[in-house]
Every structure is written in structure tokens, then in C-alpha cells.
């Protein structure tokens, strides 16, 4: 497909981009608390910011301390585009292309910026009773910041009267999640998070559960404050989701991806979804987009599930059986063995060599 056509499609599609998977804003910006603006304090904060960024991109707490990453961690400023101070925090803007290239060269699997939106049913239990955190409440900003810090696009319900009545401690703690799924239908979220948080002996504790389709993760978290607790929960959620989306060097193969039912409104979304795998649009066949990329089938399925794509079976090509023999009608007719060419009969041209398409996977809306 000509480049001009590709650009035209992309421009048209951006105005109607669907809202399932999300481009995580500020993924390469890290805010770290500092005690002062001295150089020594800044260098330590830069290292902490680097550790936070690597954890966002890999979901692995040990990745930043691996031997291959050591030189980057010792001098993280080589990856920094700019930094500034905002009150008692150092705001570090890392250069995305430099970071991704450097970490891939170090052999780290990376999670791209296209991530599932997380709908959080967050219930606080206090001596005054339970309260569901809603989108318009003051405590919502604390939770969103925790999600941003751990690289997760976090959303909260409206927490209107009906939801406050339905989201009881029993509902939030239920392992099935069925009641919360019904409440979540109005929000069309990719991932559902349920958190039951309560204060005990001056500290906060939480039981959390997360559902990605039919897969469920769960854990416990604690913190000295609501901020620390929120960060611990978001870290656990990130580490549960990351292995489904990270692209590990050397663990991928070439895949030809066919998308049925595609139109202009979905082109931009698909482009973003396949970007972490180096996706390249090969052609458009009617309503089918054909990409070539490098991924593992499991990672690709998880990524495309963000756009509600389902895998479909590829019809098998019909097998044409060759004739056992060819008869040439003439005086003194001669039988010709299979594979031979009869006298006076032109041999058909050889079919073009088939291009190796690698693994072929087909998905549809």
C-alpha cells in the first residue's frame, strides 16, 4: 500500500478512534520525592526514577538491578530528556526512544504504552462504615496518581446511590466477581479491579482482586497511609498484567496477522495495538487488513483482546488431486506417465514460489 494512502487512512481514523485499549499518558515521566535540590539528592532521585520506569515497562522488580542494565542505572541521566522540580518532587522526563532501545539491547522484555484500562471498585471500610470511591470524589485523585505511577490507566465508577448500595464488602470480596461484572457493564472496561481496604492499628491493609477476561489475580497489600496502600495495590496489579503483554527479545517469531471486518474507524487503533511488535501493514484485501509482525501468539492474543478482537479459524485451502495420467489422442496414442510431458504439449509455467508467511493468525470483530 502506498505511504500516502496509509497516512490518509490514519488521519481519518484518529477522529473516530475507539476507546478500549488506551495510550498510557505520561508513561515516561516519573515523579520522585526529594528532600532538597542538591546534586547528591538529585542523583539518588534519578536512580529511583529509573527503577520506577523499568518496573513500569517490565513488571519485574529485579530488572533494573540486572547486570546488563547496570551501566544505565549508574548513569540514568543519559536517558533523560529533561527534569524539573515541582515542590518537593523531582519530575523526570525520560526519552522514550532512547529508553526502549537501550533496554531492548540489554535484553529486557518491554510492555508498550498501549495498555488496558482498569476499572477500580475501591471500597474503604472505617469505623463510620464503608464507602465506595467514585470518580468525582476527592480521594479519586490519590488512586489515579497511584495508577499513573505504576503505569496503569485507572478509572473509577460514578459511585452513585445504586452502586453504593450494591458494592458492599461482601460483593467486593467475592472471588467470582459476578456482581461487579454486572455493575461494570455500563463502563465497558478492559480489566476490573476490586479492592477492600481497611485500617488496622494505625496502618492500612487491603485485599485486592483483578480480572482480565476469565483470568483472576489476587493479593494483599499494606501501607502506612492511604497513598502507600494505593501504590502497593497498583504495583501488584501491574505485575499481574505485565507478563500478558511484554514482548521478550528472542521469544518471538514472524507472524502474518489478518484482521477481518476492519474499516477506517479501526485502522488507527490497530496500528497502535501492533506497534509494540513492529507491526507493518502489508496490504488491504477488501475488509481485511494484513500485517507482518514479530510476537508470540499468546502475547498477540492478549494485545488484540484489548480491542475486543476474537481469533477465528482460517479455512483450509482445497486440495486438488492431480490426474494419475494424461492421455494424448493421436494415431498410435501414447500413455504418458505422471510427471512427464506429452509430445507436442506445452508444459504449464511453474507456479510462483510461495512466500514464507510464518505463523498465520486471523482475528475478527
Secondary structure, DSSP 4 states (H G I P E B T S, - for coil): --HHHHHHHHHHHHTT--SSSEE-TTTTEEEEE-S---HHHHHHHHHHHHHHHHHHHH--TTGGGSGGGHHHHHTGGGGEEEEEEETTEEEEEE-HHHHHHHHHHTT--B--SEE--EEEEEEEEETTEEEE--TTSTTHHHHHHHHHHTT--EEE----HHHHHH--HHHHH-SS-HHHHHHHTTTT-SEEEEEEEEEETTEEEEEEEEEETTEEEEEEEEESSHHHHHHHHHHHHHHHHHTTT-B-TTS-EEEEEEEET--HHHHHHHHHHHHTTT-EEEEEETTEEEEEEEE-HHHHHHHHHTTT-EEEPPPPPPP-PPPS-EEE-STT-EEE-TT---TT-PPPPPPPPPP---EEEEEE-
